[in-house]
Every structure is written in structure tokens, then in C-alpha cells.
Amino acid sequence: MSHPSAPPPYEDRNPLYPGPPPPGGYGQPTVLPGGYPPYPQPGYGQPGYGHPAGYPQPMPPVHPPISYGPGHGYDGEERAVSDNFGSGEWSDRKVRHAFIRKVYAIISVQLLITVAIIAVFTFVKPVGDFVRANLAVYYASYAVFLVTYLTLACCQGPRRRFPWNIILLTIFTLALGFMTGTISSVHKTEAVIIAMIITAVVSISVTIFCFQTKVDFTSCTGLFCVLAIVMMVTGIVTAIVLSFKYIYWLHMVYAALGAICFTLFLAYDTQLVLGNRKHTISPEDYITGALQIYTDIVYIFTFVLQLVGSRN
């Protein structure tokens, strides 16, 4: 007869493991004959050895594995793409520096072409007389400018595919340069030179400021959207009013507003290119960076020319 304090027989305590108790006594580590069964045994969700319901089926991952590569941030979101701006910190500093050099090299070539066209239209009198007498050429260049700009700004395929992006950017530069040259031809030479100097000083100052400042213009996207809407509405109203009667002060107000707005746009677009801000441009979209900054500089010049220049 067993002692009252002794544990029940092993068979009664663990009916799933018949046979004599394992070495070392009950409650000690056991080694089954032949080793443990392989996992899973015998299959997911089916009765298995030692468990009436089998091994539980493993839970699938909630999200796919996240790769934190050079193009991803710590939150798993892709950093900047051309159409959706993302985090401004690029993990590879060399990539960003190469991107900045490429953008400003393209802008330099664009500005040289534009200055050459303006010089021809300003200093070569027959050319200036021709474009002033044939405004249809100006409107044709404006149509080319608008089509190429919308194509490069809205279509990711042509913007990223070489050599179509370079061809479209060249056509865009020539069209905008022709328009700027036509506008310059109706102003005096001194006014054109003064406007070019002011534009150069403003552009260089804004660029240096964006390199040094801690102010993040890219975090004020809503403000710049409002400025763009105000600029568009003011331009439409000014065009309607001036088509009936020329009002000098209204023209000057519109020109001053345009110069201020596009100076702020230049700061915004420059920080998009420089990076290290809330938003930035993808390193694949160097055409977008050059397009935006070049357009801002040209528009600053045209508005400053209207402010300081007297017409021929």
C-alpha cells in the first residue's frame, strides 16, 4: 500500500505518456525514446503526438518585411519621389551632392542660353523690330513653353527617360528664352541690364540663404499654395482691367507681388533640391529641380524688369 503523501502512479498522472517514469523522477527533464518528434508533427492543426489538437498553426506576418535601404526612411516610407515629396534626409550624402551639382550645371546652361537670347533681342535692332511687329511668334513660343512645361512637370516617363528629358528641357528653355527676349525687346537696354543685375543678386542671395538657414520653407507647402492662388487670381484681374484701360499703379502692384512671390518660390524650390528638410526631390528628378529653379529665376527677371524698366 502506498504512503498517503506519495504521488499517484505515473500512469495516472500523465496518461498521454504511458510507460515507466523517466530517469530522474517525475517533473524532471525527459528524453523520449528515439528523440523528440520533428516539428511540425504530424501537420498543422491536426492531432499530434502529445497534444490532442496538434501544433497551433503559426500566425502570418501582418506586414511584409520592411527594407531600410538607401531610399527608405526609418518609418519604412519611401523618401522623396517626383510626385510625392518625402523625408528630406538622404542616407547617401554623395548621391545628394552629385544631384545638386547636376541640377545647378543644367541651370547654368539654361541661364547662359537665356542671356544670349536676351542679348540678341536687345542689342540687335532688326531682331527686336521683327518680334515687336510679329507678336504671333511670341504667342507660338508661349504655347510651346506651356506644353513642354506641363509634360515635364506632370509626366514622370518623359521626365526621367534619357534623352527625351534633355530634348524636352532644351525645347522648353528655348521657348521661355524667346519669350523673355521678346519682353526685353520692348524695354530700354539700361532697364534690361539693371533687371538682370538685380535678378542675379537676388538669386545668389536666396541660394546662399537657403544653404545656411535653419528655416524650413518646405514645411510651409500650404502657404505657397495660397500664394500661387493669389498670384493667379491677381494676374487674371489685372489682365482684364488692363485690357480696357491701362492703370500704371495696378500694373506696378502686380509686378511687385510677382517678384516677391517668385522669390519665395525660389527659396522653396532651392531647399527641395538641397535636401535635409521636411520635403525634398528624388535624386532621379534632377530635371524637375532644374525646371523649377530656372523658371523662378526667369519670372523674377520679368517682374523686376516691369518694375524698373521704361518701355521703348
C-alpha positions, 0 to 999 in steps of 0.5 A: 500500500502506498504512503498517503503523501506519495504521488499517484502512479505515473500512469495516472498522472500523465496518461498521454505518456504511458510507460515507466517514469523517466530517469530522474523522477517525475517533473524532471527533464525527459528524453523520449525514446528515439528523440523528440518528434520533428516539428511540425508533427504530424501537420498543422492543426491536426492531432499530434503526438502529445497534444490532442489538437496538434501544433497551433498553426503559426500566425502570418506576418501582418506586414511584409518585411520592411527594407531600410535601404538607401531610399527608405526612411526609418518609418519604412516610407519611401523618401522623396519621389517626383510626385510625392515629396518625402523625408528630406534626409538622404542616407547617401550624402554623395548621391545628394551632392552629385544631384545638386551639382547636376541640377545647378550645371543644367541651370547654368546652361539654361541661364547662359542660353537665356542671356544670349537670347536676351542679348540678341533681342536687345542689342540687335535692332532688326531682331527686336523690330521683327518680334515687336511687329510679329507678336504671333511668334511670341504667342507660338513660343508661349504655347510651346513653353506651356506644353513642354512645361506641363509634360515635364512637370506632370509626366514622370516617363518623359521626365526621367527617360534619357534623352527625351528629358534633355530634348524636352528641357532644351525645347522648353528653355528655348521657348521661355528664352524667346519669350523673355527676349521678346519682353526685353525687346520692348524695354530700354537696354539700361532697364534690361541690364539693371533687371538682370543685375538685380535678378542675379543678386537676388538669386545668389542671395536666396541660394546662399540663404537657403544653404545656411538657414535653419528655416524650413520653407518646405514645411510651409507647402500650404502657404505657397499654395495660397500664394500661387492662388493669389498670384493667379487670381491677381494676374487674371484681374489685372489682365482684364482691367488692363485690357480696357484701360491701362492703370500704371499703379495696378500694373506696378502692384502686380509686378511687385507681388510677382517678384516677391512671390517668385522669390519665395518660390525660389527659396522653396524650390532651392531647399527641395533640391538641397535636401535635409528638410521636411520635403525634398526631390528624388535624386532621379528628378534632377530635371524637375529641380532644374525646371523649377529653379530656372523658371523662378529665376526667369519670372523674377527677371520679368517682374523686376524688369516691369518694375524698373524698366521704361518701355521703348 
